[in-house]
Amino acid sequence: MKAAVLFLCALPLVAAINGTVVNKTSGKPQAGVTVNLTKIGQGGMEAAGKAVSDAAGKFQLEADASSPYLVQAHWQGVSYNVQAPPGALAQALDVAIFDASSKAGAVQFSQHMILVETDGKDLIVNETVIASNPDQTTWNNPQSGTLRFFVPAEARANIMARATAPGGMPVEREAKQAGAGVYFLDFPIKPGETRFDLSYKMPAGSPSVLSGKVVHAPGPVRLVVPQGITVEGDGLAPLGNEPQTQAAIFEIKNAQYKITVNGTGSLRPAANAAAGAAAGATSEEDGPRIVEMQPPGYQREWKWALGLMLAVLALSFAAQWMKAPGDGSKPSA
C-alpha cells in the first residue's frame, strides 16, 4: 500500500491549460487559430500538444503542472507566444494575436545606430535598427521581407542578423539578398517595437573605408565610434560624446555615405571601465553588474566580442540625440 502511494505521488500532476485567443485587430475572440504547447525543460524544448480555438476563441490543452510551457498561437503566417510558468496552469490565458498585412502601414524605422570598431586587422560593424509599429496590424512580407539593409562587398560573407519581437527573445534570421549589396530579413513587425541587430566584419585598411547606404524608410541614422577612432566623411555631423564611455556620436545625414576610419578602438573596454568605476570596490556578488550578451556570430568566429548590454550605454545616449532637433544642438539637461 505504501509503495502504491509513493508511486502515485511520483506521477506528474496533469492539469488543463484553458485559454482564449483574442484578435486585437478586430477586438473579438478568434476562431480557427492553431495553438501549440511546448514544454520547456533542462533537455530543451519539446512539443506537448496542439489545439484549435473554437467559435468563442477558446482552447484547452493538457499539461504537467510542475513544468513551464510556451503557448504559441499561429495566425496568418505569424506566431504569438505566451509563457505559462509552473503552477499557473489553473489560470485562464489570454493569447493576443493580430491580423497580418503585407504592407508596412504606419511602421517607421525610428532608430538606426551604426557602431564601428577596429583592432587594425578587422573592421567590425554592429547595426541596431528599431522598428515602431503603432497600428493593431502585423506587417509580414515573407517574399520581400520587412527590414532592408546594405552591406559592403568586403563583408557580405560575414553577415549575422538577429531580430527581437516586442516582449520576445532574440532569434537569428538569415539575411537574404534582394539586389546588389541589399539584403532583407523575413521577420514580422508586430505592434510595438521590434529590434534588429546586424553584425559583419571586413579587413581593416590604413585608413579603413566604410561605404554604405540607408535603404529602409527615412529615419535618423547615428554613427558611434569608441575612443581611439576618428572618422571623416561628407554628411557627418558631430553630436557629442556618450558621458561614461566617451564614445563619439555623429549624425549621418546622407542616404549614401562613405566614411574614412582612422585609429583603433573598442567600446567594450571603455564600457567595462565605466561599469567598474560605478561598482567601486564591491564584488560581483554584492550587487547587479552588466552582463555580456554577444551579438550574432561573434561567439562562433569573430575575434572581437562586443557585449550588447555594454552597448546600451551608447544606445541610450543616441536615443536622446534622436529626439533632439536635426540642427546638431544638444538636448537640455
C-alpha positions as CSV (number, residue, x, y, z in Angstrom):
1,M,0.0,0.0,0.0
2,K,2.8,2.4,0.9
3,A,4.6,1.6,-2.3
4,A,1.5,2.4,-4.3
5,V,1.1,5.7,-2.5
6,L,4.7,6.6,-3.3
7,F,4.2,5.6,-6.9
8,L,1.1,7.8,-7.2
9,C,3.0,10.8,-5.6
10,A,5.8,10.4,-8.2
11,L,3.4,10.7,-11.1
12,P,3.2,14.2,-12.7
13,L,0.2,16.3,-11.8
14,V,-1.8,16.8,-15.0
15,A,-3.8,20.0,-15.4
16,A,-5.6,21.7,-18.2
17,I,-4.4,24.9,-19.8
18,N,-7.6,26.9,-20.7
19,G,-7.2,29.9,-22.8
20,T,-8.8,32.4,-25.2
21,V,-7.3,33.7,-28.4
22,V,-8.2,37.4,-28.8
23,N,-7.8,39.2,-32.1
24,K,-6.6,42.6,-31.1
25,T,-7.2,43.9,-34.6
26,S,-10.9,43.2,-34.5
27,G,-11.2,43.3,-30.7
28,K,-13.0,40.0,-30.7
29,P,-12.2,36.3,-29.9
30,Q,-10.8,34.5,-32.9
31,A,-11.8,31.1,-34.1
32,G,-9.7,28.7,-36.1
33,V,-6.3,29.6,-34.6
34,T,-3.8,26.7,-34.2
35,V,-2.3,26.7,-30.7
36,N,0.8,24.7,-29.9
37,L,2.1,23.8,-26.5
38,T,5.8,23.4,-26.0
39,K,7.3,22.1,-22.8
40,I,10.5,23.9,-21.6
41,G,12.9,21.6,-19.7
42,Q,16.5,21.0,-19.0
43,G,16.8,19.0,-22.1
44,G,15.5,21.7,-24.3
45,M,12.0,22.3,-25.7
46,E,9.6,19.5,-26.8
47,A,6.2,19.5,-28.3
48,A,3.5,18.8,-25.7
49,G,0.2,19.3,-27.5
50,K,-1.9,21.1,-30.1
51,A,-5.4,22.6,-30.2
52,V,-7.6,24.8,-32.4
53,S,-9.6,27.7,-31.0
54,D,-13.4,27.2,-31.2
55,A,-16.0,29.7,-32.3
56,A,-15.6,31.6,-29.0
57,G,-11.8,31.6,-29.3
58,K,-11.5,29.0,-26.5
59,F,-8.9,26.3,-26.4
60,Q,-7.8,23.6,-23.9
61,L,-4.5,21.7,-23.6
62,E,-3.4,19.1,-21.1
63,A,0.0,19.7,-19.4
64,D,2.2,18.7,-16.5
65,A,1.5,21.3,-13.8
66,S,5.1,21.2,-12.5
67,S,6.7,22.3,-15.8
68,P,6.9,25.6,-17.6
69,Y,5.4,25.8,-21.0
70,L,5.3,28.1,-24.0
71,V,1.9,28.6,-25.6
72,Q,2.2,29.6,-29.2
73,A,-0.7,30.8,-31.4
74,H,-0.3,30.8,-35.2
75,W,-2.4,33.2,-37.2
76,Q,-2.0,34.4,-40.8
77,G,1.7,33.2,-41.0
78,V,2.8,34.8,-37.7
79,S,3.4,33.2,-34.3
80,Y,2.4,34.8,-31.0
81,N,3.8,33.5,-27.7
82,V,2.7,33.4,-24.1
83,Q,4.7,31.8,-21.3
84,A,2.9,29.6,-18.8
85,P,5.1,29.2,-15.7
86,P,4.8,26.2,-13.3
87,G,1.7,26.5,-11.1
88,A,0.0,28.9,-13.4
89,L,-2.0,26.4,-15.3
90,A,-5.2,26.9,-13.3
91,Q,-5.3,30.5,-14.6
92,A,-7.0,31.3,-17.8
93,L,-4.6,32.5,-20.5
94,D,-5.4,35.2,-23.0
95,V,-3.3,34.9,-26.1
96,A,-3.3,38.1,-28.2
97,I,-3.0,37.9,-32.0
98,F,-3.2,40.5,-34.8
99,D,-4.3,40.3,-38.4
100,A,-1.3,40.5,-40.8
101,S,-0.7,42.7,-43.8
102,S,2.0,42.6,-46.5
103,K,2.0,46.4,-46.4
104,A,4.1,48.4,-43.9
105,G,1.2,50.7,-43.0
106,A,2.3,53.1,-40.3
107,V,5.5,51.2,-39.4
108,Q,8.5,53.6,-39.0
109,F,12.2,52.8,-38.5
110,S,12.6,55.2,-35.6
111,Q,16.2,54.5,-34.7
112,H,19.3,53.3,-36.5
113,M,22.7,53.1,-34.8
114,I,25.9,52.0,-36.6
115,L,28.7,51.1,-34.2
116,V,32.2,50.8,-35.7
117,E,35.2,49.2,-34.0
118,T,38.6,48.1,-35.3
119,D,41.8,46.5,-33.9
120,G,43.7,47.4,-37.1
121,K,43.2,44.0,-38.6
122,D,39.4,43.8,-38.9
123,L,36.7,46.5,-39.1
124,I,33.8,45.3,-37.1
125,V,30.3,46.9,-37.7
126,N,27.3,46.4,-35.5
127,E,24.0,48.0,-36.6
128,T,20.9,48.3,-34.5
129,V,17.6,49.2,-36.1
130,I,14.4,49.8,-34.1
131,A,11.0,49.5,-36.0
132,S,8.0,51.1,-34.4
133,N,4.5,49.8,-35.3
134,P,1.7,52.0,-33.8
135,D,-1.0,50.0,-35.6
136,Q,-3.0,47.0,-34.5
137,T,-1.8,45.0,-37.5
138,T,1.3,43.0,-38.0
139,W,3.5,43.8,-41.0
140,N,4.5,40.4,-42.5
141,N,6.0,40.0,-46.0
142,P,8.0,36.8,-46.5
143,Q,8.6,37.5,-50.2
144,S,10.5,40.8,-49.8
145,G,10.9,41.0,-46.0
146,T,10.4,43.9,-43.7
147,L,13.8,45.4,-42.9
148,R,16.1,46.1,-45.8
149,F,19.8,47.0,-45.3
150,F,23.0,47.4,-47.3
151,V,26.3,45.6,-46.6
152,P,29.7,46.5,-48.2
153,A,31.1,43.9,-50.7
154,E,34.0,43.1,-48.5
155,A,31.7,42.0,-45.6
156,R,28.9,40.0,-47.4
157,A,30.3,36.6,-46.4
158,N,30.2,37.5,-42.7
159,I,26.6,38.8,-42.2
160,M,24.9,37.8,-38.9
161,A,21.4,39.0,-38.1
162,R,19.1,38.7,-35.1
163,A,15.6,40.1,-34.5
164,T,13.7,40.6,-31.3
165,A,9.9,41.0,-31.3
166,P,8.1,43.1,-28.7
167,G,8.5,41.4,-25.4
168,G,10.2,38.4,-27.0
169,M,13.7,36.8,-27.1
170,P,16.3,37.4,-29.8
171,V,16.2,34.9,-32.7
172,E,18.7,34.6,-35.5
173,R,17.5,35.3,-39.0
174,E,19.0,34.6,-42.4
175,A,19.9,37.7,-44.4
176,K,18.5,37.2,-47.9
177,Q,19.8,39.1,-50.9
178,A,17.5,41.4,-52.6
179,G,19.9,43.2,-55.0
180,A,23.4,44.5,-55.4
181,G,24.6,44.7,-51.8
182,V,21.0,45.0,-50.5
183,Y,19.6,42.3,-48.1
184,F,16.3,41.8,-46.3
185,L,15.1,39.9,-43.2
186,D,11.9,37.9,-43.2
187,F,10.7,38.8,-39.8
188,P,7.2,40.1,-38.9
189,I,6.9,43.5,-37.3
190,K,4.2,43.3,-34.7
191,P,2.5,46.2,-32.9
192,G,5.1,47.8,-30.6
193,E,8.8,48.0,-31.1
194,T,10.9,45.3,-33.0
195,R,14.7,45.4,-32.7
196,F,17.1,44.2,-35.4
197,D,20.8,43.6,-34.7
198,L,23.1,43.2,-37.7
199,S,26.8,42.3,-37.4
200,Y,29.5,42.0,-40.1
201,K,33.2,42.4,-40.5
202,M,35.7,43.3,-43.2
203,P,39.5,43.6,-43.5
204,A,40.8,46.9,-42.0
205,G,42.8,49.3,-44.1
206,S,45.1,52.2,-43.4
207,P,42.8,54.0,-43.2
208,S,39.7,51.9,-43.4
209,V,36.7,53.0,-45.6
210,L,33.1,52.1,-44.7
211,S,30.8,52.7,-47.6
212,G,27.0,52.2,-47.3
213,K,23.6,53.5,-47.9
214,V,20.3,53.6,-46.0
215,V,17.7,51.6,-47.9
216,H,14.8,51.4,-45.3
217,A,12.2,54.2,-44.9
218,P,13.6,57.6,-43.8
219,G,14.6,57.9,-40.2
220,P,17.5,59.2,-38.1
221,V,20.8,57.3,-38.5
222,R,23.6,57.7,-36.0
223,L,27.3,56.6,-36.2
224,V,29.0,55.6,-32.9
225,V,32.8,55.2,-32.6
226,P,34.8,54.4,-29.4
227,Q,37.8,56.4,-28.1
228,G,40.9,55.9,-30.3
229,I,38.9,56.1,-33.6
230,T,38.4,59.2,-35.7
231,V,36.1,59.4,-38.7
232,E,35.6,61.7,-41.6
233,G,33.1,61.9,-44.4
234,D,30.5,64.1,-46.2
235,G,27.3,64.4,-44.3
236,L,28.7,63.6,-40.9
237,A,27.5,65.9,-38.1
238,P,29.1,65.6,-34.7
239,L,26.6,65.3,-31.8
240,G,28.8,64.9,-28.8
241,N,30.1,62.1,-26.6
242,E,28.5,59.5,-24.5
243,P,29.3,60.6,-20.9
244,Q,30.7,57.3,-19.5
245,T,32.5,55.6,-22.4
246,Q,33.3,58.9,-24.2
247,A,32.2,57.2,-27.5
248,A,31.7,59.9,-30.2
249,I,28.3,60.1,-31.8
250,F,27.6,61.5,-35.3
251,E,24.5,62.0,-37.4
252,I,24.7,60.5,-40.9
253,K,22.7,63.0,-43.0
254,N,23.2,61.4,-46.4
255,A,21.3,58.3,-47.5
256,Q,24.5,57.2,-49.2
257,Y,27.7,57.6,-47.3
258,K,31.5,57.0,-47.4
259,I,33.3,57.2,-44.1
260,T,37.1,57.2,-43.5
261,V,38.0,55.4,-40.3
262,N,41.4,56.1,-38.6
263,G,42.9,54.6,-35.5
264,T,41.8,51.6,-33.4
265,G,39.3,51.2,-30.5
266,S,36.6,49.1,-29.0
267,L,33.5,50.0,-26.9
268,R,33.9,47.0,-24.7
269,P,37.0,48.1,-22.6
270,A,35.6,51.6,-22.2
271,A,32.2,50.2,-21.0
272,N,33.9,47.7,-18.7
273,A,35.9,50.5,-17.2
274,A,32.8,52.7,-16.7
275,A,31.0,49.8,-15.1
276,G,33.9,49.1,-12.8
277,A,34.1,52.7,-11.7
278,A,30.4,52.7,-10.9
279,A,30.7,49.5,-8.9
280,G,33.6,50.8,-6.8
281,A,35.2,48.2,-4.6
282,T,32.2,45.9,-4.5
283,S,32.4,42.4,-5.8
284,E,30.1,40.8,-8.4
285,E,28.2,39.1,-5.6
286,D,27.4,42.4,-3.9
287,G,25.1,43.7,-6.5
288,P,23.9,43.8,-10.1
289,R,26.5,44.0,-12.9
290,I,26.5,44.5,-16.6
291,V,26.0,41.1,-18.3
292,E,27.7,40.5,-21.6
293,M,25.4,39.3,-24.4
294,Q,27.3,38.5,-27.6
295,P,25.7,39.7,-30.9
296,P,25.1,37.4,-33.9
297,G,28.1,35.4,-35.0
298,Y,30.7,36.7,-32.5
299,Q,30.5,33.7,-30.3
300,R,31.3,31.4,-33.2
301,E,34.0,33.0,-35.2
302,W,34.7,36.7,-34.7
303,K,37.7,37.9,-32.7
304,W,36.3,41.0,-31.1
305,A,33.2,40.2,-29.0
306,L,31.1,43.2,-28.2
307,G,28.5,42.8,-25.4
308,L,25.1,44.2,-26.5
309,M,24.4,45.0,-22.9
310,L,27.5,47.1,-22.8
311,A,26.4,49.0,-25.8
312,V,23.2,50.0,-24.0
313,L,25.1,53.0,-22.7
314,A,25.7,54.3,-26.2
315,L,22.2,53.3,-27.3
316,S,20.5,55.2,-24.5
317,F,22.6,58.3,-25.3
318,A,22.0,58.0,-29.0
319,A,18.2,57.8,-28.3
320,Q,18.4,61.2,-26.6
321,W,20.0,62.7,-29.7
322,M,17.4,61.1,-32.0
323,K,14.8,63.2,-30.1
324,A,16.8,66.4,-30.5
325,P,16.3,68.8,-33.4
326,G,18.3,68.0,-36.5
327,D,20.4,71.1,-36.2
328,G,23.1,69.3,-34.1
329,S,22.2,71.0,-30.9
330,K,22.5,69.0,-27.7
331,P,19.5,68.1,-25.6
332,S,18.9,70.1,-22.5
333,A,19.9,68.7,-19.2
